[in-house]
Amino acid sequence: MAPAERIAPSDRPKVGDPGSSRVNRSAIEVILFLSAFAIFVIFGLHGMTDAKYSMLVSENLLRHHSVAIQDGTIPRMQPSANPEYKTNGYPYQMELNRGRVLYAYPIGSSVLSLPFVALMNAFGISALDAEGHYDEAGEQIIQEALAAVLMAALTIVFFRTALLLLPLSWSAVLAVGGVYSTQIWSTASRVLWSHTWEIFLLSVAAYILLGAEERQVRGRPVILATVLAWAYFVRPTSSIPIAAISAYLLIFRRGEFIALARTGAVWLFLFMVYSWKVSGQPLPSYYLFHLSSRHVLEAVLGNLISPSRGLFVYVPASLFVLLLVAYYWRTLKHGSLAILSLGVIVVHTLVVSTDPNWWGGHCYGARLTIDVIPWFFLLAVLGSSSLRLEPRSRLKSSAMALGLFTLIVGAAINGHGALSNSANDWVNGPPDDVDRMPARVWDWSHPQFLSQRDDDNIICFLYGADRSEEFFTKR
């Protein structure tokens, strides 16, 4: 029997979980949030790279109402004295602009984090020491706590998104799989990467879109536009889903598109005013990144299937979701949202593959495709909705078993990145640093997800990142 004949649209029963009480849902949400927060903040590695100094910017805004870093806050080194410092003597995360030291990465995360940073400061935790100098340990505590809070909250967003079409049990499984079987576990929950705020905001946008289609959430285009605008301020690749959602509303909900466009235009204007005032150009330098098509084919394949950067390798559930959606395509509920999601995934993969540094530098696994997790999750909800109505028990059982298997494998792979020192040290070699020898991402004889040393994962899990490093040093 063909998929189109299996579930006719008119025969679909109303999906949801009307028999469950709000108390049960709330209890599940509390358990999901607290367990995710505890796991993210207590266990594993929390090393800062690109995100370093972003909370210092937040504190600078709180104390001095300026994004320019105060003189003497960061020690200036001799040119090339440290590989993490530029020839001007400042860390690579910083740039000199008209005599001022500015954070080189997007400002959005620093601004959105202001309330949390202020709260941590009230408890005596700061990115600055008593003399006003940068305190790396203090910033790391702030970042790992905030990243854990955001990704634990994202678990609830995933759960509520799934509940729009699925019962409690299915929704809980998808929410857990969404955070532990993806790069959220290995990267976004570790410290405050720009991806962390971005995927939280984009997941809220996906929830609004699906909720509006199900008439369980009001469209509220002004709120949607604000969420999308701040996702852009956090990370410029958010322009891809912004364009896709704008086109979606223009085609299917034109009245809401006008409000979305007006609100977005206001936010963009304010952002450009800020950029002119701070950097003297219409957009910050990071938003004017260089793209190259020189290695685009290799990069696309590398971002999808390479052993150390491939999305389908590190998140096998993503491939299962695509197969599930393809199988039920003709009867898929909300096909327009599926098209939107697929479009964002394809375009994002192409865009990051035109980056000269397409392998993502010093990171674990498929970092540059973290941005598409909200759209894969939306596809997973749509596909699971059709699978749940599958009348043939053998096919349904086999598909569910395969889906759970991919989630387990993904959790093991991404958990390794979250907990393992050696998996993260892989970027430094041997035989060479991955940035100097990017061909290493194709080496199946030594993939990053299998990088291991004696009892590495167990010690990190039991002792935490700092104590496990001490353990290995003593050994």
N, C-alpha and C positions, 0 to 999 in steps of 0.2 A: 504494500500500500504506500503510495507516495506521501511525502510530508504534507502536501497541500490538502490531501484527502483525510489525513489523520485527525486534524483539529480544525474544523471549519470555524471561522470567526464568530459566526452566530451561535455555535455550540459551546463557546468558551464559558465556563461558569465564572462567577465573580470570584476573583482571587483575593486572598487576604487572610486574616486570622480573627474573624469576628468573635469567636468563642473565648479568646484570650482576654484577660483583664488588663487594665492599665497598670495594675500593681505588678503583674507578672512581667510586663514589658519594662517597667521601671527597674525591677529587680535585676533583670538580665542586663540592662544598660549599666547599672551600678557595678555589677560583677565584671562586665566587659571593660569598663573604664578603669577600675581599680587594679584589675589583674594586668592589663596592658601597661598602665603607668608603672606598676611595681617592676615588671619585667624589663621595661625599657630603661628605667632610671637606675636600677640596681645592678643588673647583669650586663656584662659585655664591655666593649671598647667605646671610648668617647673622645677620640682624638680630633682636634680642630684642624682644618686646612683652609679652604677658601672662606669659611665662615668666621675665621679668627678676626677679632676687632669689631665685629658687627654690634656686639653689646656695649663695647666701648663707645661707639657712635650713639647708642641709645642713652648712655649716661651723660655723654657730652651735651645731647639735646636737653636732658633734664636739668643739668647744672648750668650750662652756658647758653642754651637756646641756639646752638649752632651745630652744623654738621662738620665743620672744620675742626680737626683734632688740635688740641692745645699744644703749644710748644713744650718740649721736654717730656711729654706724656710717653712717647715711644722713643727709646734710644736709637740714635742714628749711628750706623756702622760704616766702616770703611767700604768703599765699593768692592763688591764681589767677595767680601769677607765671609759671607754665609750664602749658600745657594738659594735660600729663601728671601734674600734681600736683593733689590735692584741695584743698578750701578749708581743710583743717586743715594744709596745708603738706607733706603726705606724698605719695609717688607713689601712683597709683591702684591699684597692686598691693598696697598696704599698707592695714591698717585699725587703728584705735585701739580697744582693748577693755580696759576697766577700767584705763586708764592705761598699757597696754603696747602696743607696736607689733608686730602680727602679720601674717604673709603672708596675703593675702585669698583666695588660690586654694588648692585642695586640697593637703594636706601629703604625700600619697602619693609623688609624684615625688621630693620632697626626701629622704624616708626611704629609698626604694629606691636612690637614687643615692649613698648614703653611702659604700659601698666604693670606687666610682669616684672620688668627690671626695677621699677620703683618699689614694688612689693619686696623683691629680694634685697634691695638696698635697705629697706626698713628693718630687715632681719640681719643686717650687717654683712651681707654678701655683695661684693662689688667687683667690677672690672678695674678698679683703681685702689691702690693701697693708701695708707695714711698720708704719704708724701705727695700723692697725686700722680704717681707713676703707674704704668699699666701692670695689672695683676692678672697674669694668664690663668692661674688656678681659679681665681674668683669668676672670671668670665666663663671658664669651662663648666663650672657648677651651674651657672645661670643657663647656659646653653643646653646642657644635658637635661636639666629639669624642665625647661620650656619645651624642648623637642618632645620629651616624654608626654607632657600634658597635651600638646597639640595632636600627637599621633594617637594618644588614648582617646581624645575627643573625636578624632577621625573615625575610630572604630564605631562610635555611636552614630556618626553621620552615615557610615556604610550600613549599619544595622537598620536605621530608619529608612534609608533609600530602598533597601531590599524589602522592608515591610510593606512598601507601597504595592508590591505585587506578590509577595510570598508570605508563607506562615512563619511563626516564630523560629521554629527549628531550622528551616532552610536559611532564614535571614541571619541567624546567629553563626551558622557554619560559614556562610559567605563573608560575613564581617570579620570573623577570626582569620579565615584564609586570606582576606584582602590585606591584612596588616602583617601577618607572620610569614606568608608565602611569597612576598614580594620584596622589592627594594626598600619598602618602609622599614622592615625589620633590620636589614643590613646597613642602611644608610640614613634615611630621613629621620629615624627616631634616635640616632646616635648623638648628633649635635644639630644646631640650627642651620643646616644648608638652606640656600634659597629655595630649594625644592620643597622644604618642609612646610613653610607657610603657603607656597603655591598650590600643592596638591590638596591641602586642607580647604582652601578657598574654592578651587575648581570642583572639589567633591560637593561642596555646598551648592555650587551652581548646578551641578548635575542633579542633585536632589530637588532643587527648585523646578527644573525643567520636567523631570518625571512626575513630580507631585502635581504640577499644573496640568499635565496630560491626563493624569488620573483624577483630576478635580479634587485632590485631597490637600493641595497646597495652593494658595493664591499665587498668581503669576508674579505680581509685584516687580515690574521691569526696572523700577528705580533701584530697588535693593539688588536685583540681579546685576545691573550695570555697575553698581558700586563694588560688589564682590569681584566682578571681572576686572574692573579698573585697578583695584588693589592687587589682584593677582599679577597684573602687568607691571605694577610698580615693584613687585617682589622679584619677578623674573620675566624678561622680555619675550620668551617663547610662549607666554600666555596669549600673545597676540593671535596665535593660531586658533585656539578655541574661541577667542573673542570674535574673530571673523566668521567662524563656522556658526556660532550661536546667533550672531547678527543676521546672517543669511537665512538661518532657520526661522527666526521670528519674522523676517521680512516676507518669507514665503507663506508661512502658516498662521502667524498671528500679527498681522501688519499693524494693528492698533498699538500693540505692546512694543513693536519695533521703534515707533516714533519716540516713546518715552525712554527706551533703552538708549537710542542714538543721542538724544539730547543730554541725558545724564552722563553718558560716556564722553561726549564732547566737552562738557564742563570739567570733568576730572582730567581729561587729557590737556586742556588749556591750562589748568592749574599746575599740572606736572611740568609743562613746558615753561611756564613762568618761573617755577622753582629752578629748573635746569638753567635757564638764562641767568638767573641771579647768582647761582652757585658756580656754574662752570662756564658761562658765557657762550653756550651753544644750545640749540633747541632740545636736544636730548643728551643725557649723560653719555660719556664715552663708551660705557659697557653696552649701550643699546645700539652702537654703531659698529658692531662686531663684523669682522671680515669673514666672508664666505668664499669657498673655493670648490670647484667641481672636479678638481684634478684627480682625487681618489674617491669620488662619490660612490662608485659601484662597490669597491672594496669596503667602504665605510658602511653602506647600507647592509651588506652581508655581515660585516663585523658586528654591527649593532643588533643584528637579529640572531645569528647562529654561531659566532665565534666562541670558543671555549672559555674565554675570560671576559667577554663583554656582551655576549649574545642574550637578548631578551628571552628568546625561546628556551635557552639553556638555563638561565637563572630564574626565570618565572615560567616553568612549563605549563602552568595553568592558563597562561595567556594564549598558547597555541590551542589548548583544549576549548577555550571560550570561542575562538575564531571558528573552530570546527563545529561547535554546537550551534552557533549563530548561522553558519552556512547551511547546516542540515535543516534547520527550522525556518529558513529565510522567508519562504512564501507565506508562512502563517505566524511569523514573529509579531508580537504585539509592539506597537509604536515603532514601526519600521523606520520612520523618519529620524527618530533619535538614534537608531542603530546606524543609519547612514551618516549622521552627524559624527558619531563616535568613531566610526571607521575612517572618515575623512580626516579627523584630527590626528588619529594615530598614524595614518599614512604620511600626511604632510609633515608632522613633527619628526618622524623618522628621517624623511628626506632632508629637512632643514638641519638637524643636528649632524647629519652625515656630510654636510657641506662645510662643517667646521674643520679647519686644518688640524685641530686637536680632537678629532672625532672619537678617539678611544677614552676621552674623559680624564686623562691625567692620572694622578695618584688617587685612586678610589677602588672600591670593591664592586666587581660585576657590572651590571647594565645600568650605571648611574644616569646616563644621559636620557634614558627612556623612562625615568621615574615619572616624568610629567604626564605620561599617558595612562597611569594607573587609574585615575577616576573614570576614564572612558572605557577601559577594559572592565572595570567593575560594573559600570552601567550595562555593558554588553552581557556580562555574566548574569545580571539580574534578569534581563530580557530573555536570554537563552534558557535560564533555569525556569522561568515562568512557563515556557513551552514544554520543557522536559518534564516538569511536574505534572502536566496534563497528558503525558504520553500514556496511551492505553495498553501498550504491549509491555508487560512486566519484565521480560527478559532483556529487551533493549534498554528499558529505563534503568534496571538494576546495573547493567553493564556500564552504561554511561555514568551513573552516579559513582560507581566504584572507580572508574577511570578518573573522573573529576577529583574525587577524594585523594586518589593516589598522586595526582599532579600537585595537589595542595601540600601533601606530606613531603614530597620530594622538594618542592619549592621552599618549604619551611626549613628543611635540613640544610639546603644550600645557602639560603639567606641567613639562617642562624649561625652558620659557620663564619660568614662575614661579620656578623655582629659580635661574635664571641672569640674569634681566633686571632691571636697576634700574628701568626705566620701567614695567614690568608691576606692580611693587610700589608705585611712586609713584602709580599710577592712583588709589589710594584717596583721595589728597589733592586730586584735581581735575585740570584744570577740568571742569565749571564750579564745583564745590564739593566739600567733604569728603563722602565717602560716608555718614558717620554723620549729617550734617545733611541730606543729599539722597539717601536710599536708593533713590529711583526710578532713579538712575543704573544700577543693576544690570540694568535692563530695556533699556538703550540699545544696540541692535544696531549703531548707527553708530560706537560707540567702546567695544567690549567690552574687558575687561581682558586677555584672552588675545591680543589683537592690538595692545596698547599697545606702541609701539616707538619707538626713536630710532636714529640712524645707528650701525650696527655694534654695537648694544647687546649682543646675545647672544654674538657672536663674541669681543668684548673680555672680557666676563665669563668666558667659558669658557677663554680663553687666559691671562688674567692673574689670575683669581680676583676675588672681590667687592671686597676692599680696594684692590687695585691698579687694578681697572677704574674705581672711583670716582675715583682719582687721575688716571687717564687722561682721563676725561671733564672733570675740573676743569681740567686743563692745556689741553685743547682749547678 
